[in-house]
Amino acid sequence: MLGCGAIACPPPLARGRQRSRRTPLAASVTPPSSAPNWSALRAFALQRIRGRLRFAPAETLEDLTQEVLVTLFRLSQRETLVNPEALASTLVHRTCVDYVRRMRGPSGRLDPLPDSGGPLELPSPDPAHAIGVDMLELLRFVVLEHLRQNDAPCHELATDFFAEQSWSSVARRMQLRHNTVIKRWSRCMEQIRELAYTQRGPVWDWAREAGIV
Amino acid sequence: MTGPGPTTHDWALRQLLAYSAGMLPERELETLEDHLRTCPDCRSRLAPLKPAAGTGPGHLPASLIATWWRSSRLLGGLERELVEAHLEWCESCRQALAFAGHEPALAGGPDATVVPARRGARPARSMDEQARRVWLWALGLTGAAAALAAWLLAARPGLFGGGPDGRTSATMGAPARRGEGTVEFELAVDSLAAGAIALPQPGFRGTPARPLEAGVVTNVSGVVLILPPALRPPSPEAGERRLVITFLRDGRELASRSCSFYALGDAIRVRPQGRLEPGDYDLRFALAPAAEGEPPIVWFYRLRVR
């Protein structure tokens, strides 16, 4: 049963190594009145992830559980979660599949993976891809944040595109010609290429390794 | 980047990641979108690259928040500044961090002790006042520095190497750390010099995971680096392209030099003013693109100094 209130339930388990650094989940924020039981959801997600990634190290399982819970938390801030367990299951699937893709390196992001709920096979560990962060998402974040601070029209274009993943859709929404939108974005991209040319850090390193800048 | 050939689908598959990140040049972008309209396979592979529900790209990725203490310390330079600036104004991300049990501050890293410029942070009166004061100080110091530089230029013109090579000792506006001093690049030096280190082809060694051991590096002999074939111009036309060599530590630029590709020669020497502090340094070679619109080519080497 996952529906009890957060206050009545025991605090969720913190992760082994980082236990002392963590406060109980949702302890320092004001949850909506029908807040999910984070402790139970955490146990639920961890169990599911363990089932999907049977040979993953405990720390990875904890990281992915935390990733699922953070996403659930964000969703719960937007609207009441009617069926948090079902949502957690969906997010577990998505998070595990994304994780396996990330571990395969940049080209692995496009690999087809089985949609079934069976266990996923992890690639052999590669220190170069050991960082647990989704670098594609982080790159998008860096691009958006840079444009937010420096170029509002480009920021609007990027926001739309990253959500839609289609310039045709962006053009339709903005009621502009497809070519016009692409030309505008190409000008925006000059700034980003300049950054990629001059900046150092894991995001840019990843983007260069992936051959996308 | 080459255009699509007869196997458009294969070409399109290779471009999907760059497309998803919004990084494709204009011509490729148009071609790929044309292909996507008619190719369900490419569309289905692109679909998982969409941000998951609740994880809009305008906010810190959930995977970063989940691994905050490990991952945030790896961020450097502009990435770090942008994340910090975002946390200044984004209540939602601060809440998500608090939910995951983290403080809304980046774990120690390359710039942990440096207070970065918080561009784009929410305007606040106290920050405006601080900024004004900083500007006044900066203007005063700049004036004093300009006067000193003018005097030095008149009194000792040889002091500033400069010249057509555009040599700099830039620190990106930040004061160089004590003991690091300026690093000089000497081009086309003798590759048979004692203690010369052969740089491998990019990507093989000299990476952050496998740095090149440079030993002790002092002003006496510096360190001579023999360049791999990838860092030698394949044609006279390529030799005319501009190349920027940059020496960095912890993502911070210590020195850089711009020159023609052919000017590199077989080997270069990196010579510090004093002795380089032990630690890891990055050497970056950035070659201007052959054609407008193409991305520059960048190579990195990690050197470990004792």
Interface residues (C-beta under 8 A of the other chain):
Chain A: A14 Q18 R21 R22 T23 P24 L25 A26 S28 V29 D63 L64 Q66 E67 V68 L69 V70 T71 L72 F73 R74 L75 Q77 R78 L91 R94 T95 V97 D98 R101 P106 S107 R109 L110 P112 P127 A128 I131 G132 V133 D134 L136 E137 L138 L139 R140 F141 V142 V143 L144 E145 H146 R148 Q149 N150 A158 T159 F161 F162 A163 Q165 S166 W167 S168 H178 N179 I182 K183 W185 S186 M189 I192 R193 L195 A196 Y197 T198 Q199 R200 G201 P202 V203 W204 D205 A207 R208 A210 G211 I212 V213
Chain B: L13 L16 L17 A18 S20 A21 G22 M23 P25 E26 L29 E30 E33 L36 R37 S44 R45 L46 A47 P48 L49 K50 P51 A52 A53 G54 T55 G56 P57 G58 H59 L60 P61 A62 S63 L64 I65 A66 T67 W69 R70 S71 L74 L75 G76 G77 L78 E79 R80 L82 V83 A85 H86 S92 Q95 A96 A98 F99 A100 G101 H102 R119 G120 T207 A209 L248 G251 D282 R284 A286 P295 P296 V298 F300
